[in-house]
Amino acid sequence: MIESGKHLEYIFGAYGLSALLIVLLSIWVVLSYKKQKNRLDTLKAMGLKRRSERTQIKPE
């Protein structure tokens, strides 16, 4: 069997870097979500609505 002692630093480093990257990306997604939600709330407070919520005039 291959001795893992020689490669433990590399393995732990790779796992640690991967875990750090996942945590940072998760934080980025949460912060981005909050920022977008605040923007939408501001627009909603101004009275702006989504285009899909507008009433459409039906041709007769």
CHARMM-style PDB file with segment names, atoms N, HN, CA, C and O in Angstrom:
ATOM      1  N   MET     1       0.846  -1.177   0.000  1.00  0.00      PROA
ATOM      2  CA  MET     1       0.000   0.000   0.000  1.00  0.00      PROA
ATOM      3  C   MET     1       0.893   1.243   0.000  1.00  0.00      PROA
ATOM      4  O   MET     1       1.990   1.232   0.558  1.00  0.00      PROA
ATOM      5  N   ILE     2       0.415   2.292  -0.623  1.00  0.00      PROA
ATOM      6  HN  ILE     2      -0.476   2.300  -1.076  1.00  0.00      PROA
ATOM      7  CA  ILE     2       1.181   3.534  -0.710  1.00  0.00      PROA
ATOM      8  C   ILE     2       1.135   4.251   0.635  1.00  0.00      PROA
ATOM      9  O   ILE     2       0.087   4.350   1.273  1.00  0.00      PROA
ATOM     10  N   GLU     3       2.285   4.742   1.042  1.00  0.00      PROA
ATOM     11  HN  GLU     3       3.136   4.662   0.524  1.00  0.00      PROA
ATOM     12  CA  GLU     3       2.341   5.504   2.290  1.00  0.00      PROA
ATOM     13  C   GLU     3       1.699   6.870   2.073  1.00  0.00      PROA
ATOM     14  O   GLU     3       2.053   7.591   1.141  1.00  0.00      PROA
ATOM     15  N   SER     4       0.763   7.214   2.932  1.00  0.00      PROA
ATOM     16  HN  SER     4       0.476   6.628   3.689  1.00  0.00      PROA
ATOM     17  CA  SER     4       0.078   8.498   2.775  1.00  0.00      PROA
ATOM     18  C   SER     4       0.805   9.628   3.490  1.00  0.00      PROA
ATOM     19  O   SER     4       0.476  10.797   3.285  1.00  0.00      PROA
ATOM     20  N   GLY     5       1.769   9.306   4.310  1.00  0.00      PROA
ATOM     21  HN  GLY     5       2.036   8.357   4.477  1.00  0.00      PROA
ATOM     22  CA  GLY     5       2.478  10.319   5.080  1.00  0.00      PROA
ATOM     23  C   GLY     5       3.162  11.359   4.225  1.00  0.00      PROA
ATOM     24  O   GLY     5       3.248  12.524   4.613  1.00  0.00      PROA
ATOM     25  N   LYS     6       3.648  10.958   3.074  1.00  0.00      PROA
ATOM     26  HN  LYS     6       3.579  10.011   2.759  1.00  0.00      PROA
ATOM     27  CA  LYS     6       4.352  11.896   2.201  1.00  0.00      PROA
ATOM     28  C   LYS     6       3.398  12.912   1.574  1.00  0.00      PROA
ATOM     29  O   LYS     6       3.804  14.012   1.201  1.00  0.00      PROA
ATOM     30  N   HSD     7       2.160  12.539   1.468  1.00  0.00      PROA
ATOM     31  HN  HSD     7       1.830  11.645   1.772  1.00  0.00      PROA
ATOM     32  CA  HSD     7       1.218  13.370   0.730  1.00  0.00      PROA
ATOM     33  C   HSD     7       0.168  14.047   1.608  1.00  0.00      PROA
ATOM     34  O   HSD     7      -0.718  14.734   1.098  1.00  0.00      PROA
ATOM     35  N   LEU     8       0.261  13.859   2.908  1.00  0.00      PROA
ATOM     36  HN  LEU     8       0.980  13.301   3.322  1.00  0.00      PROA
ATOM     37  CA  LEU     8      -0.768  14.413   3.792  1.00  0.00      PROA
ATOM     38  C   LEU     8      -0.855  15.935   3.716  1.00  0.00      PROA
ATOM     39  O   LEU     8      -1.952  16.490   3.758  1.00  0.00      PROA
ATOM     40  N   GLU     9       0.269  16.608   3.606  1.00  0.00      PROA
ATOM     41  HN  GLU     9       1.160  16.157   3.571  1.00  0.00      PROA
ATOM     42  CA  GLU     9       0.249  18.068   3.514  1.00  0.00      PROA
ATOM     43  C   GLU     9      -0.525  18.514   2.280  1.00  0.00      PROA
ATOM     44  O   GLU     9      -1.341  19.433   2.347  1.00  0.00      PROA
ATOM     45  N   TYR    10      -0.265  17.862   1.162  1.00  0.00      PROA
ATOM     46  HN  TYR    10       0.397  17.115   1.108  1.00  0.00      PROA
ATOM     47  CA  TYR    10      -0.956  18.202  -0.077  1.00  0.00      PROA
ATOM     48  C   TYR    10      -2.456  17.915   0.042  1.00  0.00      PROA
ATOM     49  O   TYR    10      -3.281  18.731  -0.366  1.00  0.00      PROA
ATOM     50  N   ILE    11      -2.799  16.765   0.596  1.00  0.00      PROA
ATOM     51  HN  ILE    11      -2.128  16.102   0.928  1.00  0.00      PROA
ATOM     52  CA  ILE    11      -4.205  16.368   0.717  1.00  0.00      PROA
ATOM     53  C   ILE    11      -4.951  17.324   1.638  1.00  0.00      PROA
ATOM     54  O   ILE    11      -6.020  17.819   1.279  1.00  0.00      PROA
ATOM     55  N   PHE    12      -4.401  17.588   2.822  1.00  0.00      PROA
ATOM     56  HN  PHE    12      -3.534  17.185   3.113  1.00  0.00      PROA
ATOM     57  CA  PHE    12      -5.062  18.501   3.753  1.00  0.00      PROA
ATOM     58  C   PHE    12      -5.126  19.920   3.189  1.00  0.00      PROA
ATOM     59  O   PHE    12      -6.115  20.627   3.381  1.00  0.00      PROA
ATOM     60  N   GLY    13      -4.088  20.319   2.509  1.00  0.00      PROA
ATOM     61  HN  GLY    13      -3.285  19.745   2.353  1.00  0.00      PROA
ATOM     62  CA  GLY    13      -4.088  21.644   1.886  1.00  0.00      PROA
ATOM     63  C   GLY    13      -5.168  21.773   0.824  1.00  0.00      PROA
ATOM     64  O   GLY    13      -5.858  22.790   0.751  1.00  0.00      PROA
ATOM     65  N   ALA    14      -5.315  20.741   0.002  1.00  0.00      PROA
ATOM     66  HN  ALA    14      -4.754  19.915   0.061  1.00  0.00      PROA
ATOM     67  CA  ALA    14      -6.334  20.760  -1.050  1.00  0.00      PROA
ATOM     68  C   ALA    14      -7.738  20.777  -0.454  1.00  0.00      PROA
ATOM     69  O   ALA    14      -8.598  21.535  -0.901  1.00  0.00      PROA
ATOM     70  N   TYR    15      -7.966  19.939   0.557  1.00  0.00      PROA
ATOM     71  HN  TYR    15      -7.267  19.323   0.921  1.00  0.00      PROA
ATOM     72  CA  TYR    15      -9.278  19.927   1.213  1.00  0.00      PROA
ATOM     73  C   TYR    15      -9.549  21.256   1.915  1.00  0.00      PROA
ATOM     74  O   TYR    15     -10.661  21.779   1.847  1.00  0.00      PROA
ATOM     75  N   GLY    16      -8.551  21.794   2.578  1.00  0.00      PROA
ATOM     76  HN  GLY    16      -7.648  21.369   2.633  1.00  0.00      PROA
ATOM     77  CA  GLY    16      -8.720  23.072   3.264  1.00  0.00      PROA
ATOM     78  C   GLY    16      -9.026  24.203   2.298  1.00  0.00      PROA
ATOM     79  O   GLY    16      -9.910  25.021   2.553  1.00  0.00      PROA
ATOM     80  N   LEU    17      -8.299  24.251   1.190  1.00  0.00      PROA
ATOM     81  HN  LEU    17      -7.581  23.586   0.983  1.00  0.00      PROA
ATOM     82  CA  LEU    17      -8.532  25.282   0.187  1.00  0.00      PROA
ATOM     83  C   LEU    17      -9.922  25.136  -0.425  1.00  0.00      PROA
ATOM     84  O   LEU    17     -10.610  26.130  -0.656  1.00  0.00      PROA
ATOM     85  N   SER    18     -10.327  23.915  -0.684  1.00  0.00      PROA
ATOM     86  HN  SER    18      -9.768  23.107  -0.497  1.00  0.00      PROA
ATOM     87  CA  SER    18     -11.667  23.673  -1.235  1.00  0.00      PROA
ATOM     88  C   SER    18     -12.749  24.107  -0.255  1.00  0.00      PROA
ATOM     89  O   SER    18     -13.722  24.747  -0.651  1.00  0.00      PROA
ATOM     90  N   ALA    19     -12.589  23.769   1.007  1.00  0.00      PROA
ATOM     91  HN  ALA    19     -11.798  23.248   1.329  1.00  0.00      PROA
ATOM     92  CA  ALA    19     -13.572  24.155   2.023  1.00  0.00      PROA
ATOM     93  C   ALA    19     -13.639  25.675   2.155  1.00  0.00      PROA
ATOM     94  O   ALA    19     -14.727  26.241   2.260  1.00  0.00      PROA
ATOM     95  N   LEU    20     -12.487  26.331   2.151  1.00  0.00      PROA
ATOM     96  HN  LEU    20     -11.604  25.870   2.066  1.00  0.00      PROA
ATOM     97  CA  LEU    20     -12.450  27.787   2.241  1.00  0.00      PROA
ATOM     98  C   LEU    20     -13.156  28.419   1.046  1.00  0.00      PROA
ATOM     99  O   LEU    20     -13.917  29.373   1.205  1.00  0.00      PROA
ATOM    100  N   LEU    21     -12.909  27.896  -0.131  1.00  0.00      PROA
ATOM    101  HN  LEU    21     -12.291  27.121  -0.260  1.00  0.00      PROA
ATOM    102  CA  LEU    21     -13.541  28.420  -1.336  1.00  0.00      PROA
ATOM    103  C   LEU    21     -15.058  28.255  -1.283  1.00  0.00      PROA
ATOM    104  O   LEU    21     -15.794  29.164  -1.667  1.00  0.00      PROA
ATOM    105  N   ILE    22     -15.523  27.115  -0.815  1.00  0.00      PROA
ATOM    106  HN  ILE    22     -14.925  26.377  -0.503  1.00  0.00      PROA
ATOM    107  CA  ILE    22     -16.966  26.880  -0.701  1.00  0.00      PROA
ATOM    108  C   ILE    22     -17.588  27.855   0.298  1.00  0.00      PROA
ATOM    109  O   ILE    22     -18.662  28.398   0.040  1.00  0.00      PROA
ATOM    110  N   VAL    23     -16.936  28.079   1.418  1.00  0.00      PROA
ATOM    111  HN  VAL    23     -16.063  27.638   1.628  1.00  0.00      PROA
ATOM    112  CA  VAL    23     -17.450  29.015   2.426  1.00  0.00      PROA
ATOM    113  C   VAL    23     -17.493  30.435   1.862  1.00  0.00      PROA
ATOM    114  O   VAL    23     -18.488  31.138   2.035  1.00  0.00      PROA
ATOM    115  N   LEU    24     -16.425  30.861   1.192  1.00  0.00      PROA
ATOM    116  HN  LEU    24     -15.616  30.290   1.051  1.00  0.00      PROA
ATOM    117  CA  LEU    24     -16.388  32.210   0.629  1.00  0.00      PROA
ATOM    118  C   LEU    24     -17.451  32.400  -0.446  1.00  0.00      PROA
ATOM    119  O   LEU    24     -18.095  33.447  -0.497  1.00  0.00      PROA
ATOM    120  N   LEU    25     -17.641  31.411  -1.299  1.00  0.00      PROA
ATOM    121  HN  LEU    25     -17.118  30.560  -1.257  1.00  0.00      PROA
ATOM    122  CA  LEU    25     -18.675  31.506  -2.327  1.00  0.00      PROA
ATOM    123  C   LEU    25     -20.070  31.548  -1.707  1.00  0.00      PROA
ATOM    124  O   LEU    25     -20.945  32.266  -2.192  1.00  0.00      PROA
ATOM    125  N   SER    26     -20.276  30.790  -0.651  1.00  0.00      PROA
ATOM    126  HN  SER    26     -19.566  30.207  -0.257  1.00  0.00      PROA
ATOM    127  CA  SER    26     -21.572  30.801   0.035  1.00  0.00      PROA
ATOM    128  C   SER    26     -21.849  32.171   0.640  1.00  0.00      PROA
ATOM    129  O   SER    26     -22.965  32.681   0.540  1.00  0.00      PROA
ATOM    130  N   ILE    27     -20.848  32.764   1.262  1.00  0.00      PROA
ATOM    131  HN  ILE    27     -19.941  32.350   1.343  1.00  0.00      PROA
ATOM    132  CA  ILE    27     -21.001  34.106   1.835  1.00  0.00      PROA
ATOM    133  C   ILE    27     -21.307  35.113   0.734  1.00  0.00      PROA
ATOM    134  O   ILE    27     -22.168  35.976   0.903  1.00  0.00      PROA
ATOM    135  N   TRP    28     -20.611  35.009  -0.386  1.00  0.00      PROA
ATOM    136  HN  TRP    28     -19.911  34.308  -0.523  1.00  0.00      PROA
ATOM    137  CA  TRP    28     -20.822  35.910  -1.518  1.00  0.00      PROA
ATOM    138  C   TRP    28     -22.259  35.805  -2.034  1.00  0.00      PROA
ATOM    139  O   TRP    28     -22.889  36.822  -2.322  1.00  0.00      PROA
ATOM    140  N   VAL    29     -22.775  34.585  -2.151  1.00  0.00      PROA
ATOM    141  HN  VAL    29     -22.263  33.759  -1.917  1.00  0.00      PROA
ATOM    142  CA  VAL    29     -24.142  34.379  -2.635  1.00  0.00      PROA
ATOM    143  C   VAL    29     -25.148  34.992  -1.667  1.00  0.00      PROA
ATOM    144  O   VAL    29     -26.095  35.649  -2.100  1.00  0.00      PROA
ATOM    145  N   VAL    30     -24.960  34.790  -0.372  1.00  0.00      PROA
ATOM    146  HN  VAL    30     -24.191  34.256  -0.021  1.00  0.00      PROA
ATOM    147  CA  VAL    30     -25.886  35.336   0.624  1.00  0.00      PROA
ATOM    148  C   VAL    30     -25.857  36.862   0.597  1.00  0.00      PROA
ATOM    149  O   VAL    30     -26.913  37.494   0.631  1.00  0.00      PROA
ATOM    150  N   LEU    31     -24.676  37.462   0.538  1.00  0.00      PROA
ATOM    151  HN  LEU    31     -23.818  36.948   0.510  1.00  0.00      PROA
ATOM    152  CA  LEU    31     -24.574  38.921   0.498  1.00  0.00      PROA
ATOM    153  C   LEU    31     -25.189  39.487  -0.779  1.00  0.00      PROA
ATOM    154  O   LEU    31     -25.854  40.522  -0.743  1.00  0.00      PROA
ATOM    155  N   SER    32     -24.970  38.821  -1.890  1.00  0.00      PROA
ATOM    156  HN  SER    32     -24.430  37.980  -1.919  1.00  0.00      PROA
ATOM    157  CA  SER    32     -25.545  39.256  -3.158  1.00  0.00      PROA
ATOM    158  C   SER    32     -27.068  39.175  -3.119  1.00  0.00      PROA
ATOM    159  O   SER    32     -27.754  40.067  -3.618  1.00  0.00      PROA
ATOM    160  N   TYR    33     -27.590  38.112  -2.531  1.00  0.00      PROA
ATOM    161  HN  TYR    33     -27.032  37.388  -2.126  1.00  0.00      PROA
ATOM    162  CA  TYR    33     -29.039  37.957  -2.393  1.00  0.00      PROA
ATOM    163  C   TYR    33     -29.628  39.099  -1.566  1.00  0.00      PROA
ATOM    164  O   TYR    33     -30.649  39.677  -1.938  1.00  0.00      PROA
ATOM    165  N   LYS    34     -28.987  39.419  -0.450  1.00  0.00      PROA
ATOM    166  HN  LYS    34     -28.158  38.949  -0.147  1.00  0.00      PROA
ATOM    167  CA  LYS    34     -29.487  40.490   0.409  1.00  0.00      PROA
ATOM    168  C   LYS    34     -29.456  41.835  -0.313  1.00  0.00      PROA
ATOM    169  O   LYS    34     -30.380  42.637  -0.180  1.00  0.00      PROA
ATOM    170  N   LYS    35     -28.393  42.079  -1.077  1.00  0.00      PROA
ATOM    171  HN  LYS    35     -27.642  41.427  -1.185  1.00  0.00      PROA
ATOM    172  CA  LYS    35     -28.271  43.326  -1.820  1.00  0.00      PROA
ATOM    173  C   LYS    35     -29.377  43.439  -2.870  1.00  0.00      PROA
ATOM    174  O   LYS    35     -29.999  44.493  -3.003  1.00  0.00      PROA
ATOM    175  N   GLN    36     -29.623  42.367  -3.608  1.00  0.00      PROA
ATOM    176  HN  GLN    36     -29.119  41.511  -3.500  1.00  0.00      PROA
ATOM    177  CA  GLN    36     -30.673  42.379  -4.623  1.00  0.00      PROA
ATOM    178  C   GLN    36     -32.053  42.536  -3.986  1.00  0.00      PROA
ATOM    179  O   GLN    36     -32.911  43.238  -4.521  1.00  0.00      PROA
ATOM    180  N   LYS    37     -32.261  41.888  -2.857  1.00  0.00      PROA
ATOM    181  HN  LYS    37     -31.564  41.318  -2.423  1.00  0.00      PROA
ATOM    182  CA  LYS    37     -33.550  42.003  -2.163  1.00  0.00      PROA
ATOM    183  C   LYS    37     -33.775  43.439  -1.706  1.00  0.00      PROA
ATOM    184  O   LYS    37     -34.888  43.953  -1.810  1.00  0.00      PROA
ATOM    185  N   ASN    38     -32.735  44.088  -1.203  1.00  0.00      PROA
ATOM    186  HN  ASN    38     -31.831  43.670  -1.118  1.00  0.00      PROA
ATOM    187  CA  ASN    38     -32.859  45.491  -0.795  1.00  0.00      PROA
ATOM    188  C   ASN    38     -33.190  46.383  -1.985  1.00  0.00      PROA
ATOM    189  O   ASN    38     -34.010  47.293  -1.871  1.00  0.00      PROA
ATOM    190  N   ARG    39     -32.554  46.124  -3.126  1.00  0.00      PROA
ATOM    191  HN  ARG    39     -31.888  45.384  -3.219  1.00  0.00      PROA
ATOM    192  CA  ARG    39     -32.845  46.909  -4.332  1.00  0.00      PROA
ATOM    193  C   ARG    39     -34.299  46.728  -4.758  1.00  0.00      PROA
ATOM    194  O   ARG    39     -34.983  47.697  -5.090  1.00  0.00      PROA
ATOM    195  N   LEU    40     -34.761  45.487  -4.747  1.00  0.00      PROA
ATOM    196  HN  LEU    40     -34.206  44.700  -4.478  1.00  0.00      PROA
ATOM    197  CA  LEU    40     -36.145  45.221  -5.136  1.00  0.00      PROA
ATOM    198  C   LEU    40     -37.129  45.852  -4.161  1.00  0.00      PROA
ATOM    199  O   LEU    40     -38.158  46.382  -4.579  1.00  0.00      PROA
ATOM    200  N   ASP    41     -36.830  45.803  -2.879  1.00  0.00      PROA
ATOM    201  HN  ASP    41     -35.995  45.372  -2.539  1.00  0.00      PROA
ATOM    202  CA  ASP    41     -37.696  46.431  -1.880  1.00  0.00      PROA
ATOM    203  C   ASP    41     -37.756  47.943  -2.080  1.00  0.00      PROA
ATOM    204  O   ASP    41     -38.815  48.549  -1.917  1.00  0.00      PROA
ATOM    205  N   THR    42     -36.629  48.550  -2.431  1.00  0.00      PROA
ATOM    206  HN  THR    42     -35.769  48.057  -2.563  1.00  0.00      PROA
ATOM    207  CA  THR    42     -36.589  49.990  -2.696  1.00  0.00      PROA
ATOM    208  C   THR    42     -37.453  50.334  -3.902  1.00  0.00      PROA
ATOM    209  O   THR    42     -38.225  51.292  -3.862  1.00  0.00      PROA
ATOM    210  N   LEU    43     -37.326  49.561  -4.966  1.00  0.00      PROA
ATOM    211  HN  LEU    43     -36.698  48.783  -4.998  1.00  0.00      PROA
ATOM    212  CA  LEU    43     -38.134  49.805  -6.158  1.00  0.00      PROA
ATOM    213  C   LEU    43     -39.617  49.587  -5.871  1.00  0.00      PROA
ATOM    214  O   LEU    43     -40.467  50.330  -6.364  1.00  0.00      PROA
ATOM    215  N   LYS    44     -39.919  48.581  -5.084  1.00  0.00      PROA
ATOM    216  HN  LYS    44     -39.229  47.978  -4.684  1.00  0.00      PROA
ATOM    217  CA  LYS    44     -41.310  48.306  -4.727  1.00  0.00      PROA
ATOM    218  C   LYS    44     -41.882  49.460  -3.908  1.00  0.00      PROA
ATOM    219  O   LYS    44     -43.041  49.834  -4.093  1.00  0.00      PROA
ATOM    220  N   ALA    45     -41.084  50.026  -3.009  1.00  0.00      PROA
ATOM    221  HN  ALA    45     -40.143  49.723  -2.859  1.00  0.00      PROA
ATOM    222  CA  ALA    45     -41.528  51.158  -2.197  1.00  0.00      PROA
ATOM    223  C   ALA    45     -41.777  52.393  -3.060  1.00  0.00      PROA
ATOM    224  O   ALA    45     -42.601  53.241  -2.716  1.00  0.00      PROA
ATOM    225  N   MET    46     -41.062  52.491  -4.183  1.00  0.00      PROA
ATOM    226  HN  MET    46     -40.392  51.803  -4.462  1.00  0.00      PROA
ATOM    227  CA  MET    46     -41.251  53.608  -5.105  1.00  0.00      PROA
ATOM    228  C   MET    46     -42.493  53.410  -5.977  1.00  0.00      PROA
ATOM    229  O   MET    46     -42.902  54.322  -6.695  1.00  0.00      PROA
ATOM    230  N   GLY    47     -43.081  52.234  -5.916  1.00  0.00      PROA
ATOM    231  HN  GLY    47     -42.749  51.493  -5.333  1.00  0.00      PROA
ATOM    232  CA  GLY    47     -44.288  51.975  -6.686  1.00  0.00      PROA
ATOM    233  C   GLY    47     -44.049  51.234  -7.985  1.00  0.00      PROA
ATOM    234  O   GLY    47     -44.992  50.985  -8.736  1.00  0.00      PROA
ATOM    235  N   LEU    48     -42.819  50.883  -8.260  1.00  0.00      PROA
ATOM    236  HN  LEU    48     -42.053  51.085  -7.650  1.00  0.00      PROA
ATOM    237  CA  LEU    48     -42.523  50.144  -9.482  1.00  0.00      PROA
ATOM    238  C   LEU    48     -42.862  48.678  -9.290  1.00  0.00      PROA
ATOM    239  O   LEU    48     -42.662  48.107  -8.218  1.00  0.00      PROA
ATOM    240  N   LYS    49     -43.381  48.085 -10.355  1.00  0.00      PROA
ATOM    241  HN  LYS    49     -43.544  48.549 -11.226  1.00  0.00      PROA
ATOM    242  CA  LYS    49     -43.750  46.678 -10.293  1.00  0.00      PROA
ATOM    243  C   LYS    49     -43.104  45.923 -11.438  1.00  0.00      PROA
ATOM    244  O   LYS    49     -42.529  46.510 -12.355  1.00  0.00      PROA
ATOM    245  N   ARG    50     -43.214  44.629 -11.361  1.00  0.00      PROA
ATOM    246  HN  ARG    50     -43.682  44.153 -10.616  1.00  0.00      PROA
ATOM    247  CA  ARG    50     -42.688  43.779 -12.427  1.00  0.00      PROA
ATOM    248  C   ARG    50     -43.565  43.924 -13.664  1.00  0.00      PROA
ATOM    249  O   ARG    50     -44.764  44.184 -13.564  1.00  0.00      PROA
ATOM    250  N   ARG    51     -42.954  43.753 -14.819  1.00  0.00      PROA
ATOM    251  HN  ARG    51     -41.979  43.542 -14.900  1.00  0.00      PROA
ATOM    252  CA  ARG    51     -43.722  43.824 -16.055  1.00  0.00      PROA
ATOM    253  C   ARG    51     -44.791  42.742 -16.111  1.00  0.00      PROA
ATOM    254  O   ARG    51     -45.874  42.960 -16.655  1.00  0.00      PROA
ATOM    255  N   SER    52     -44.492  41.592 -15.555  1.00  0.00      PROA
ATOM    256  HN  SER    52     -43.613  41.415 -15.112  1.00  0.00      PROA
ATOM    257  CA  SER    52     -45.447  40.493 -15.605  1.00  0.00      PROA
ATOM    258  C   SER    52     -46.672  40.752 -14.733  1.00  0.00      PROA
ATOM    259  O   SER    52     -47.692  40.083 -14.896  1.00  0.00      PROA
ATOM    260  N   GLU    53     -46.589  41.707 -13.815  1.00  0.00      PROA
ATOM    261  HN  GLU    53     -45.760  42.251 -13.683  1.00  0.00      PROA
ATOM    262  CA  GLU    53     -47.716  42.020 -12.941  1.00  0.00      PROA
ATOM    263  C   GLU    53     -48.630  43.093 -13.529  1.00  0.00      PROA
ATOM    264  O   GLU    53     -49.711  43.338 -12.993  1.00  0.00      PROA
ATOM    265  N   ARG    54     -48.220  43.731 -14.611  1.00  0.00      PROA
ATOM    266  HN  ARG    54     -47.342  43.532 -15.047  1.00  0.00      PROA
ATOM    267  CA  ARG    54     -49.049  44.762 -15.228  1.00  0.00      PROA
ATOM    268  C   ARG    54     -50.286  44.125 -15.851  1.00  0.00      PROA
ATOM    269  O   ARG    54     -50.254  42.997 -16.343  1.00  0.00      PROA
ATOM    270  N   THR    55     -51.362  44.877 -15.813  1.00  0.00      PROA
ATOM    271  HN  THR    55     -51.388  45.793 -15.413  1.00  0.00      PROA
ATOM    272  CA  THR    55     -52.565  44.373 -16.471  1.00  0.00      PROA
ATOM    273  C   THR    55     -52.437  44.618 -17.961  1.00  0.00      PROA
ATOM    274  O   THR    55     -52.071  45.710 -18.397  1.00  0.00      PROA
ATOM    275  N   GLN    56     -52.736  43.615 -18.716  1.00  0.00      PROA
ATOM    276  HN  GLN    56     -53.033  42.729 -18.362  1.00  0.00      PROA
ATOM    277  CA  GLN    56     -52.615  43.736 -20.162  1.00  0.00      PROA
ATOM    278  C   GLN    56     -53.983  44.052 -20.752  1.00  0.00      PROA
ATOM    279  O   GLN    56     -55.001  43.496 -20.341  1.00  0.00      PROA
ATOM    280  N   ILE    57     -53.979  44.948 -21.713  1.00  0.00      PROA
ATOM    281  HN  ILE    57     -53.152  45.400 -22.047  1.00  0.00      PROA
ATOM    282  CA  ILE    57     -55.215  45.322 -22.391  1.00  0.00      PROA
ATOM    283  C   ILE    57     -55.475  44.294 -23.478  1.00  0.00      PROA
ATOM    284  O   ILE    57     -54.631  44.047 -24.340  1.00  0.00      PROA
ATOM    285  N   LYS    58     -56.650  43.707 -23.418  1.00  0.00      PROA
ATOM    286  HN  LYS    58     -57.335  43.908 -22.718  1.00  0.00      PROA
ATOM    287  CA  LYS    58     -57.004  42.695 -24.410  1.00  0.00      PROA
ATOM    288  C   LYS    58     -57.665  43.374 -25.601  1.00  0.00      PROA
ATOM    289  O   LYS    58     -58.584  44.173 -25.422  1.00  0.00      PROA
ATOM    290  N   PRO    59     -57.214  43.071 -26.808  1.00  0.00      PROA
ATOM    291  CA  PRO    59     -57.847  43.668 -27.995  1.00  0.00      PROA
ATOM    292  C   PRO    59     -59.261  43.112 -28.183  1.00  0.00      PROA
ATOM    293  O   PRO    59     -59.528  41.939 -27.922  1.00  0.00      PROA
ATOM    294  N   GLU    60     -60.155  43.991 -28.645  1.00  0.00      PROA
ATOM    295  HN  GLU    60     -59.938  44.944 -28.858  1.00  0.00      PROA
ATOM    296  CA  GLU    60     -61.546  43.561 -28.841  1.00  0.00      PROA
ATOM    297  C   GLU    60     -61.799  43.175 -30.258  1.00  0.00      PROA
ATOM    298  OT1 GLU    60     -62.915  42.788 -30.603  1.00  0.00      PROA
TER     299      GLU     60
END
